[in-house]
Amino acid sequence: MHNILIFGALAWAYFILVPWTWLYRKYKNLSFVIQANILKRNIKKPISVNYHFTRRCNYICGFCFHTAKTSHILSLDNAKRGLKLLKDAGMRKLNFAGGEPFLEKEFLGKLIQYCKQELNLESVSVVTNGSLVTEQFMRTYGKYLDIMAVSCDSFDDETNARIGRGTGKHLQYVKRAATLCTKYGIKFKINTVVNRFNWQEDMNAHIQELKPFRWKCFQVLHLEEENGGGSDTMRDVSKFLITGDEFEKFCQRHKHNECFVPEGNNVMVNSYLILDEYMCFLDKDAKVQSKPILEVGVQEALKEVRWDTEQFIARDAIYEWQRDAQGGGTLCGSGEQSKKMD
């Protein structure tokens, strides 16, 4: 009798719960598609913005495209005022970047909380090298964060050191960040810049171990005003550059990972809305900086730069960018939506 009851319970779970789970996932995906189509029709709005609020960094990556030319940082009140302008203009996702955002932990944390609690943004994310991420920060502000992207260009610390990404402990920081994201229900992402020193590396086993919900791989980018090697720049990217064929070989080696999202130079330029430390939009290809949105407003500032909305859509920049109700996100290799990420 006992065995019959157990069999009946298992049968009920299979025939009742499994179909409902499938329907939930199907509905969720349909909802995402509808939302994406609506957003694409309103693409002139600054839907997704990258706010580089500081240029300071504790690493010296040789190909950096946003170097420490100034140490300027806005007051917290002015930063909030600017973010409110962006929200009113249609922003739904904000990504904090640098420099290294965690050099300004209190400023970063308060803005993350403001974006979720006061502005009710759909998605708040941060890009970091991971070296300064702490449990205390995650305990205080993790509940307001949807995505944490950690930069990792190699799974060999000697290679990372050659690139300028840390001095030998970078992988330790990446793994710590991944563990904290899992603990606090934040989607964990890895950003990799494919360059002369890592394009032949096989990273598959490490990606499967860390299980990011998304692994974005950028072809190293030359920007004359930032890493062109001139007298007015702080970096020389020339020794890091690779050909399109070399980038493609890296992609072929890793494309079977469902979380793998490659981004070559052809789709990078002008497909991002970048806001600098003065809250000016940057058009890095044309070497243009808009007037600050705090002075002229969002729409007037946008008129001064190029934003390639077709490329923005082409690189699948609209996706399910909120943390799940239970926290966390799709693991690498196990999710239908893992390739549709900003």
N, C-alpha and C positions, 0 to 999 in steps of 0.2 A: 504493500500500500504506500509505504514511504517513497519507494522508487517511482511509483506512478505519479505521485504528487510533484516530485521533482521534475519528471519528464513533462508534466502538464504546465508547470511554471516556465520551463525553458521554451516550450512550444508557444506559449502565450507571448513571451518576450520577443520571440523571433517574428511571429506573424502580426503582432500588433505594434510593437515599438519600432522595428526596423522600417516598415512602410512610412510611419509618421516621421521618423528621422529623415528619410529620403525626401518626403514632401517639404519638410522644413528647409533642408538644404536647397531644394529646387526653388522654393519661394524666395529664399534669401538671395540666391543668384539672380533670379528674375528681377527682384527689387533693385539689385545693383545695376543691372543692365538698363532699367528704366531711368534710374538716377543719372547714370553716365550719359545717356542720350540727352537728358534735360540739360545737364551741365554743358555739353558740347554745343548746344544751341545758344548758350549764353557765354561763349568763350571769351568775349571781349572783357568780361569782368575778371579781376585779378583773383581767380579761384584759388590758386596755390602759389604761395609766396615763400621765398627763402630769405630770411632776415639774418644777414651777417653783422651782428651787432658789435662785434669786436674783431680786430685784426691781430691781436696779440695771441701768441701760441708758445707752448713749451716744447714743441718739436720743430725740426728744421728740414722738412721734406723738400727735396731738391726741385720738385716740379710744381710746388704750391702755386695756385693761380689766384690766391687772395692773401697777399703777404702783409706783414706788419709795417705798412708805410706810415701809419699814425697809431697813436694809442687812445684816440678819442672814443668816448662812449657816452651816450645820451643819459640824461637823468631818468630815473625810473618813471616819473610823471610824464615826461615828454615821450618816452617810449610807449607808454600805455596810450597816450593820446594818439600817437601815430597808428598803433595797432587798431584802435577803435575806428579811425578813418578807413583803414583797409577793410575791416569787417563791414562797415556801412557801405563800402564800394563793392562788396560781393565776395570777399575772401572767405573760404571755407576750410582751408588747410594752411597751417603755418609751420615752417621748418626753421628752427634756430640753428645757426651755423657760425663759423668763425673764419680764421683763427680757431682757438679752442674755447668753446662756450663755458666749460667748467672752470676756467680761470676766474670767472665771475659767477660763482655758485649762487649767491644770494639774489643777484640781479636776475639770473636765468630762472631760478626757482619761482620767484615772485611773478615773473612774466608768464611762465608756464601755467601757474595757478590762475592768473588773471584771464588768460585766454580761454580756459575751460570754465571757470566759475562765472566770470562776468560777461565775456564775449560769447560764450557757448559755441566755440568753434567745434566743427565736427572732428578735426584731427589736429593734434599738436605733436610735433616730432623734434628731435635734436640729432645733429651729427657731431660725433666726438671721436677723439683718438682713444678714449677709454681710460687713460692713465689717471684721471682725477675723479672718476665716478666712485662714489662712496655709498655704503649702506645707509648712512644717515640721510643723505640727500634723497635716496629712493624711498626711504620710509616716510619722509615728509612730503615729497612732491610726486612720487611715482604714480599715485592714483590719478593725477591730472595728465599723464603722458601716454600717448598712444603708441609711438614708435621711437626706438632708440637705434640709430645707425652708427656702427662702430667701424672706423677705417682700419683695414688690414690688407696690406699689399703683398704679404708673403707669410708663409708658415715656417719660415726659417729666420730666426732672429738676427743672424748675421746679414742676411739680405735686407731685412728691415733697417738695420743700422746703416748699411751702405746707402740706402735710400734717404735716410735722415729721420725715419720714423722710430724714435726712441733710441735707447742705448743698450738694448739687450733683454728687456723684460716685456716687450710689447705683447707677445702672445699671452703672457700671464694676465695682462690687463683685459685683453679681448675675452678670454675665458671667464674672468670675473664678471665682466659686464653681461655676458650671456647668462650666467647663473643668476645675477640680480634681476635681469629682465624676466626670467622664468618665475622667480620668486614673487615679483610684484606685478605680474600679469601684463607686461609690456611687450609688444611685438619687437623681436630682435632682428636686426638687419645688418648685413655686412656690406661695406663699400670697398671695392678694390680698384686701384688705378693700375692698369696693365701697362708696363713700361719695359725698357731695355733689360732691367735686372730680374724681371719675374715672368716674362711672357712665355718662357719654356717650362715653367713650373707646373706640376700636376697637383692641384689643390683638392681634388675630389674627396679623398678620404677625410680630410679635415672639415670640409663643408658638411659632409654627412654626420660627422661627430658633433659639430656645433649646432646644426639644424636651424639656420636662420629662416625666417619666413620669406625672406628675399635676399638674394645676393646680387648686387648691382656692380657690374664690371665696366669701368670707363676706359676708353683708350686715352692714354696720357695726352693732354691738350697743351698746345703752344698758344700763349696769349702775350703778344709783344709788350704790353704795358705792365705785365705782372711777372712773367718768367722768361722774358726774351733775351736776357743776358746783357742788356744795355746799361749805360751808366746810371740811369734812373730806375733800375729794377733791382730786386734783392735776390733773384733766382735766375739760373740759366738752365732751361729745360732741355737744351740740345742733346746732352748725353743720355737723356732718358727716352727720347723719341723712338717710336717703332713705326714700321710700315703698316699699311692696311692689311696686307697679307699675313704679317706676323700676328696682328690682332685677331684676324680670322682663325688662325691656327689655334690660338688660345681658346677662342670661342668653340671651335669644333671639339676640343678636348673636354669641355665642360658643359656643353649644351644639353646633355641628358638630365642634368639636375633641374627639376621643375622650378626651383627658386631662382635659377640663373637668368639675369636680365642684362644683356650686353648693350653698351651704348658707345658707338663710334663717334668720331669727331663730327661727322656729317649731320648728326641729329642733336648734338650738344649745344652748338652755338645758337644763341637767341631763342632757345626753347624753354629757358628758365626765366622766371621773374626774380631778379636778384636785387635786394634792398641792402644798401651798405650801412655803415655805422652812423651816417648822417641822415639816414632815411631818404636817400636818393636812389632811384632806380639806376642800375648799371647796364649799359650796352657795351660789353667788353670787346666784342668784335669790332665795333665802330669807334671804340675808345671814347664813349660818350657817358656823361653822368647827368642825370636829370636834376632839376631843382628839387629841394627837399619837399616831401609831401606835407610836412608840417607848415610849409609856407604857401604852397600853391594848390594843395589838394592832390588826391590820388589820380583823378582822370587827366588833369593837366600835366602831371609828371609823366604819366604813361605815354602821352603824345610825343615826348622827347626821346623815347627809346624805341628800338625795334623788339617786338615780341612775336615770334613766329608761332602763331596759334596752330597752324597745320602740323608743324613738327611737335608741338606740345601734345597734340592728340595722337600723332603717329607713334610717339614713344610710350603710349599707354599711361599717361600721367594721371588719369582719373581712374580710381580703383576703390576697393573697400579699404579705406584708410583709417578706420576706427578700430580700436582694440575690441576684441570679442567681449561679450557680456561676462564670460568667465575669466577674461584676461588672456593675454598672449595672442598667438596667431597661428596660421597654418605653418607646419614644419616643412622644411625643404624636402621635396619629393613626394608630398602627400596631399597637395591641394590644387583645386581647379583654377583658383584665381591667383596663384603665386606669380604668374608672369605679368600681371597687370598692375605695375607699381611705379611710383614716381621716383 
